[in-house]
Amino acid sequence: PCLTMPMTLVISFFMLGIEDIGSRVEQPFDVLPLWQYCEDIEFSCQQLLEHSRMLGRLPDHKAWLEAQLRQQLGPFVSSISV
């Protein structure tokens, strides 16, 4: 009888902890700040592209896009303008 209340509190603490872990595993996208991860990834990609353009490793995006379209759609289209 003396340990009923403390044991109940300990067991309920563990049961509620397991329930919380289960809900986080079932719905990870409601708990994680995915928009922050996406913004960081987008910023990093933009930095990489800008850095590569400044070093001259990437061609102008418009000329590159036109070349890709000509390569993919060349037989179907006589003139391509972007």
N, CA, C and O atoms as a GROMACS GRO file, in nm:
protein
  328
    1PRO      N    1   0.080  -0.120   0.000
    1PRO     CA    2   0.000   0.000   0.000
    1PRO      C    3   0.085   0.127   0.000
    1PRO      O    4   0.042   0.228  -0.057
    2CYS      N    5   0.205   0.128   0.061
    2CYS     CA    6   0.286   0.250   0.067
    2CYS      C    7   0.343   0.286  -0.070
    2CYS      O    8   0.357   0.404  -0.103
    3LEU      N    9   0.376   0.186  -0.148
    3LEU     CA   10   0.441   0.210  -0.275
    3LEU      C   11   0.343   0.218  -0.392
    3LEU      O   12   0.386   0.227  -0.507
    4THR      N   13   0.215   0.213  -0.366
    4THR     CA   14   0.117   0.214  -0.475
    4THR      C   15   0.124   0.344  -0.554
    4THR      O   16   0.128   0.342  -0.677
    5MET      N   17   0.124   0.455  -0.487
    5MET     CA   18   0.125   0.585  -0.555
    5MET      C   19   0.257   0.609  -0.630
    5MET      O   20   0.251   0.649  -0.747
    6PRO      N   21   0.374   0.588  -0.571
    6PRO     CA   22   0.498   0.609  -0.647
    6PRO      C   23   0.512   0.515  -0.766
    6PRO      O   24   0.557   0.556  -0.873
    7MET      N   25   0.473   0.388  -0.749
    7MET     CA   26   0.482   0.293  -0.860
    7MET      C   27   0.385   0.331  -0.972
    7MET      O   28   0.418   0.316  -1.089
    8THR      N   29   0.268   0.380  -0.937
    8THR     CA   30   0.171   0.426  -1.037
    8THR      C   31   0.228   0.542  -1.115
    8THR      O   32   0.213   0.548  -1.237
    9LEU      N   33   0.293   0.635  -1.047
    9LEU     CA   34   0.352   0.749  -1.115
    9LEU      C   35   0.466   0.706  -1.208
    9LEU      O   36   0.476   0.756  -1.320
   10VAL      N   37   0.550   0.613  -1.165
   10VAL     CA   38   0.661   0.566  -1.248
   10VAL      C   39   0.609   0.494  -1.370
   10VAL      O   40   0.655   0.519  -1.482
   11ILE      N   41   0.514   0.404  -1.351
   11ILE     CA   42   0.458   0.328  -1.464
   11ILE      C   43   0.387   0.422  -1.562
   11ILE      O   44   0.402   0.407  -1.683
   12SER      N   45   0.310   0.517  -1.510
   12SER     CA   46   0.239   0.608  -1.601
   12SER      C   47   0.338   0.698  -1.676
   12SER      O   48   0.314   0.731  -1.792
   13PHE      N   49   0.447   0.737  -1.612
   13PHE     CA   50   0.548   0.817  -1.678
   13PHE      C   51   0.605   0.741  -1.799
   13PHE      O   52   0.617   0.797  -1.908
   14PHE      N   53   0.640   0.612  -1.778
   14PHE     CA   54   0.693   0.532  -1.888
   14PHE      C   55   0.589   0.507  -1.996
   14PHE      O   56   0.622   0.510  -2.115
   15MET      N   57   0.465   0.483  -1.958
   15MET     CA   58   0.360   0.458  -2.057
   15MET      C   59   0.334   0.583  -2.142
   15MET      O   60   0.320   0.573  -2.264
   16LEU      N   61   0.329   0.700  -2.079
   16LEU     CA   62   0.309   0.823  -2.154
   16LEU      C   63   0.430   0.854  -2.242
   16LEU      O   64   0.414   0.910  -2.351
   17GLY      N   65   0.549   0.819  -2.196
   17GLY     CA   66   0.668   0.838  -2.278
   17GLY      C   67   0.664   0.751  -2.402
   17GLY      O   68   0.700   0.795  -2.511
   18ILE      N   69   0.621   0.626  -2.386
   18ILE     CA   70   0.609   0.537  -2.501
   18ILE      C   71   0.503   0.589  -2.597
   18ILE      O   72   0.520   0.582  -2.718
   19GLU      N   73   0.394   0.640  -2.544
   19GLU     CA   74   0.288   0.696  -2.630
   19GLU      C   75   0.340   0.817  -2.708
   19GLU      O   76   0.307   0.831  -2.826
   20ASP      N   77   0.418   0.903  -2.645
   20ASP     CA   78   0.473   1.020  -2.713
   20ASP      C   79   0.572   0.978  -2.823
   20ASP      O   80   0.570   1.035  -2.932
   21ILE      N   81   0.655   0.881  -2.794
   21ILE     CA   82   0.749   0.832  -2.896
   21ILE      C   83   0.673   0.774  -3.014
   21ILE      O   84   0.709   0.798  -3.129
   22GLY      N   85   0.568   0.698  -2.986
   22GLY     CA   86   0.487   0.641  -3.093
   22GLY      C   87   0.424   0.747  -3.180
   22GLY      O   88   0.422   0.732  -3.302
   23SER      N   89   0.371   0.852  -3.122
   23SER     CA   90   0.308   0.958  -3.202
   23SER      C   91   0.412   1.033  -3.285
   23SER      O   92   0.381   1.076  -3.396
   24ARG      N   93   0.532   1.051  -3.233
   24ARG     CA   94   0.638   1.118  -3.311
   24ARG      C   95   0.685   1.031  -3.427
   24ARG      O   96   0.718   1.083  -3.533
   25VAL      N   97   0.687   0.900  -3.407
   25VAL     CA   98   0.728   0.811  -3.515
   25VAL      C   99   0.621   0.805  -3.623
   25VAL      O  100   0.653   0.799  -3.742
   26GLU      N  101   0.495   0.807  -3.583
   26GLU     CA  102   0.385   0.800  -3.680
   26GLU      C  103   0.375   0.926  -3.764
   26GLU      O  104   0.344   0.919  -3.883
   27GLN      N  105   0.400   1.042  -3.705
   27GLN     CA  106   0.382   1.169  -3.775
   27GLN      C  107   0.508   1.256  -3.760
   27GLN      O  108   0.504   1.356  -3.688
   28PRO      N  109   0.617   1.219  -3.825
   28PRO     CA  110   0.740   1.296  -3.806
   28PRO      C  111   0.735   1.434  -3.869
   28PRO      O  112   0.807   1.524  -3.826
   29PHE      N  113   0.651   1.454  -3.972
   29PHE     CA  114   0.651   1.580  -4.043
   29PHE      C  115   0.576   1.689  -3.968
   29PHE      O  116   0.594   1.807  -3.998
   30ASP      N  117   0.494   1.652  -3.873
   30ASP     CA  118   0.426   1.753  -3.792
   30ASP      C  119   0.518   1.808  -3.683
   30ASP      O  120   0.498   1.919  -3.635
   31VAL      N  121   0.618   1.730  -3.645
   31VAL     CA  122   0.705   1.767  -3.534
   31VAL      C  123   0.834   1.834  -3.583
   31VAL      O  124   0.883   1.928  -3.521
   32LEU      N  125   0.888   1.784  -3.696
   32LEU     CA  126   1.015   1.837  -3.747
   32LEU      C  127   0.995   1.967  -3.825
   32LEU      O  128   0.896   1.980  -3.898
   33PRO      N  129   1.085   2.061  -3.811
   33PRO     CA  130   1.076   2.186  -3.888
   33PRO      C  131   1.133   2.169  -4.029
   33PRO      O  132   1.241   2.219  -4.058
   34LEU      N  133   1.060   2.098  -4.116
   34LEU     CA  134   1.112   2.066  -4.249
   34LEU      C  135   1.130   2.189  -4.336
   34LEU      O  136   1.218   2.191  -4.422
   35TRP      N  137   1.049   2.292  -4.316
   35TRP     CA  138   1.064   2.412  -4.398
   35TRP      C  139   1.201   2.476  -4.376
   35TRP      O  140   1.258   2.533  -4.469
   36GLN      N  141   1.255   2.467  -4.256
   36GLN     CA  142   1.388   2.522  -4.231
   36GLN      C  143   1.495   2.442  -4.304
   36GLN      O  144   1.589   2.499  -4.359
   37TYR      N  145   1.480   2.310  -4.304
   37TYR     CA  146   1.575   2.227  -4.378
   37TYR      C  147   1.568   2.258  -4.527
   37TYR      O  148   1.671   2.270  -4.594
   38CYS      N  149   1.447   2.273  -4.579
   38CYS     CA  150   1.431   2.303  -4.722
   38CYS      C  151   1.491   2.439  -4.757
   38CYS      O  152   1.556   2.452  -4.861
   39GLU      N  153   1.471   2.538  -4.672
   39GLU     CA  154   1.529   2.670  -4.697
   39GLU      C  155   1.681   2.664  -4.695
   39GLU      O  156   1.747   2.727  -4.777
   40ASP      N  157   1.737   2.588  -4.600
   40ASP     CA  158   1.883   2.575  -4.593
   40ASP      C  159   1.938   2.507  -4.718
   40ASP      O  160   2.040   2.549  -4.772
   41ILE      N  161   1.870   2.402  -4.764
   41ILE     CA  162   1.915   2.331  -4.883
   41ILE      C  163   1.906   2.422  -5.005
   41ILE      O  164   1.997   2.425  -5.088
   42GLU      N  165   1.796   2.497  -5.018
   42GLU     CA  166   1.780   2.588  -5.131
   42GLU      C  167   1.888   2.696  -5.129
   42GLU      O  168   1.946   2.728  -5.233
   43PHE      N  169   1.916   2.752  -5.012
   43PHE     CA  170   2.019   2.854  -5.000
   43PHE      C  171   2.156   2.798  -5.038
   43PHE      O  172   2.234   2.864  -5.107
   44SER      N  173   2.185   2.676  -4.993
   44SER     CA  174   2.314   2.614  -5.027
   44SER      C  175   2.326   2.590  -5.177
   44SER      O  176   2.433   2.612  -5.235
   45CYS      N  177   2.219   2.544  -5.239
   45CYS     CA  178   2.222   2.521  -5.384
   45CYS      C  179   2.242   2.652  -5.460
   45CYS      O  180   2.316   2.656  -5.558
   46GLN      N  181   2.175   2.757  -5.416
   46GLN     CA  182   2.192   2.887  -5.482
   46GLN      C  183   2.335   2.937  -5.465
   46GLN      O  184   2.392   2.994  -5.558
   47GLN      N  185   2.392   2.917  -5.347
   47GLN     CA  186   2.530   2.958  -5.325
   47GLN      C  187   2.625   2.881  -5.417
   47GLN      O  188   2.716   2.940  -5.476
   48LEU      N  189   2.604   2.749  -5.429
   48LEU     CA  190   2.690   2.669  -5.516
   48LEU      C  191   2.680   2.712  -5.661
   48LEU      O  192   2.781   2.722  -5.730
   49LEU      N  193   2.558   2.738  -5.708
   49LEU     CA  194   2.540   2.782  -5.846
   49LEU      C  195   2.605   2.918  -5.870
   49LEU      O  196   2.672   2.938  -5.972
   50GLU      N  197   2.587   3.010  -5.778
   50GLU     CA  198   2.646   3.143  -5.794
   50GLU      C  199   2.798   3.136  -5.791
   50GLU      O  200   2.866   3.203  -5.868
   51HIS      N  201   2.851   3.055  -5.702
   51HIS     CA  202   2.996   3.040  -5.692
   51HIS      C  203   3.052   2.979  -5.821
   51HIS      O  204   3.155   3.022  -5.871
   52SER      N  205   2.983   2.879  -5.873
   52SER     CA  206   3.029   2.815  -5.997
   52SER      C  207   3.020   2.911  -6.115
   52SER      O  208   3.107   2.910  -6.202
   53ARG      N  209   2.916   2.993  -6.119
   53ARG     CA  210   2.905   3.093  -6.227
   53ARG      C  211   3.017   3.196  -6.217
   53ARG      O  212   3.074   3.237  -6.319
   54MET      N  213   3.050   3.238  -6.094
   54MET     CA  214   3.156   3.336  -6.077
   54MET      C  215   3.292   3.280  -6.120
   54MET      O  216   3.377   3.353  -6.170
   55LEU      N  217   3.312   3.151  -6.099
   55LEU     CA  218   3.437   3.088  -6.139
   55LEU      C  219   3.439   3.053  -6.287
   55LEU      O  220   3.542   3.011  -6.339
   56GLY      N  221   3.327   3.070  -6.354
   56GLY     CA  222   3.320   3.041  -6.496
   56GLY      C  223   3.303   2.893  -6.527
   56GLY      O  224   3.330   2.850  -6.639
   57ARG      N  225   3.260   2.816  -6.430
   57ARG     CA  226   3.242   2.673  -6.453
   57ARG      C  227   3.105   2.639  -6.509
   57ARG      O  228   3.085   2.530  -6.562
   58LEU      N  229   3.011   2.730  -6.496
   58LEU     CA  230   2.877   2.707  -6.550
   58LEU      C  231   2.851   2.807  -6.661
   58LEU      O  232   2.884   2.925  -6.649
   59PRO      N  233   2.792   2.760  -6.769
   59PRO     CA  234   2.755   2.855  -6.875
   59PRO      C  235   2.633   2.935  -6.833
   59PRO      O  236   2.569   2.907  -6.732
   60ASP      N  237   2.603   3.034  -6.913
   60ASP     CA  238   2.483   3.113  -6.891
   60ASP      C  239   2.362   3.020  -6.895
   60ASP      O  240   2.352   2.935  -6.984
   61HIS      N  241   2.272   3.034  -6.800
   61HIS     CA  242   2.161   2.939  -6.789
   61HIS      C  243   2.070   2.942  -6.911
   61HIS      O  244   2.013   2.839  -6.948
   62LYS      N  245   2.054   3.058  -6.974
   62LYS     CA  246   1.967   3.066  -7.091
   62LYS      C  247   2.027   2.990  -7.209
   62LYS      O  248   1.956   2.917  -7.278
   63ALA      N  249   2.155   3.007  -7.232
   63ALA     CA  250   2.222   2.936  -7.341
   63ALA      C  251   2.223   2.786  -7.314
   63ALA      O  252   2.204   2.706  -7.405
   64TRP      N  253   2.245   2.749  -7.188
   64TRP     CA  254   2.244   2.607  -7.153
   64TRP      C  255   2.107   2.545  -7.175
   64TRP      O  256   2.095   2.434  -7.227
   65LEU      N  257   2.002   2.618  -7.134
   65LEU     CA  258   1.866   2.569  -7.151
   65LEU      C  259   1.831   2.552  -7.299
   65LEU      O  260   1.769   2.454  -7.338
   66GLU      N  261   1.870   2.649  -7.380
   66GLU     CA  262   1.845   2.638  -7.524
   66GLU      C  263   1.917   2.517  -7.583
   66GLU      O  264   1.860   2.445  -7.665
   67ALA      N  265   2.041   2.494  -7.541
   67ALA     CA  266   2.116   2.379  -7.591
   67ALA      C  267   2.050   2.248  -7.549
   67ALA      O  268   2.044   2.153  -7.627
   68GLN      N  269   2.001   2.243  -7.426
   68GLN     CA  270   1.933   2.122  -7.380
   68GLN      C  271   1.804   2.098  -7.457
   68GLN      O  272   1.773   1.985  -7.494
   69LEU      N  273   1.728   2.205  -7.481
   69LEU     CA  274   1.604   2.190  -7.556
   69LEU      C  275   1.631   2.147  -7.699
   69LEU      O  276   1.559   2.064  -7.754
   70ARG      N  277   1.735   2.204  -7.760
   70ARG     CA  278   1.770   2.163  -7.897
   70ARG      C  279   1.810   2.016  -7.901
   70ARG      O  280   1.775   1.943  -7.994
   71GLN      N  281   1.884   1.975  -7.800
   71GLN     CA  282   1.928   1.836  -7.796
   71GLN      C  283   1.809   1.741  -7.778
   71GLN      O  284   1.803   1.637  -7.842
   72GLN      N  285   1.716   1.777  -7.692
   72GLN     CA  286   1.602   1.690  -7.664
   72GLN      C  287   1.493   1.699  -7.771
   72GLN      O  288   1.436   1.598  -7.811
   73LEU      N  289   1.465   1.822  -7.818
   73LEU     CA  290   1.352   1.843  -7.909
   73LEU      C  291   1.395   1.877  -8.050
   73LEU      O  292   1.311   1.911  -8.133
   74GLY      N  293   1.522   1.869  -8.079
   74GLY     CA  294   1.574   1.908  -8.209
   74GLY      C  295   1.499   1.852  -8.328
   74GLY      O  296   1.466   1.928  -8.418
   75PRO      N  297   1.472   1.722  -8.333
   75PRO     CA  298   1.402   1.668  -8.449
   75PRO      C  299   1.258   1.718  -8.464
   75PRO      O  300   1.202   1.713  -8.573
   76PHE      N  301   1.200   1.767  -8.356
   76PHE     CA  302   1.058   1.806  -8.358
   76PHE      C  303   1.036   1.955  -8.380
   76PHE      O  304   0.929   1.995  -8.425
   77VAL      N  305   1.136   2.035  -8.350
   77VAL     CA  306   1.120   2.180  -8.354
   77VAL      C  307   1.230   2.240  -8.441
   77VAL      O  308   1.347   2.206  -8.426
   78SER      N  309   1.193   2.328  -8.533
   78SER     CA  310   1.293   2.388  -8.621
   78SER      C  311   1.366   2.504  -8.554
   78SER      O  312   1.487   2.518  -8.570
   79SER      N  313   1.292   2.588  -8.478
   79SER     CA  314   1.357   2.699  -8.409
   79SER      C  315   1.307   2.704  -8.266
   79SER      O  316   1.188   2.690  -8.239
   80ILE      N  317   1.400   2.724  -8.174
   80ILE     CA  318   1.368   2.727  -8.032
   80ILE      C  319   1.411   2.862  -7.976
   80ILE      O  320   1.523   2.907  -7.998
   81SER      N  321   1.321   2.925  -7.903
   81SER     CA  322   1.358   3.049  -7.833
   81SER      C  323   1.306   3.040  -7.692
   81SER      O  324   1.191   3.004  -7.669
   82VAL      N  325   1.393   3.074  -7.597
   82VAL     CA  326   1.358   3.066  -7.456
   82VAL      C  327   1.333   3.204  -7.403
   82VAL      O  328   1.301   3.219  -7.284
   0.00000   0.00000   0.00000
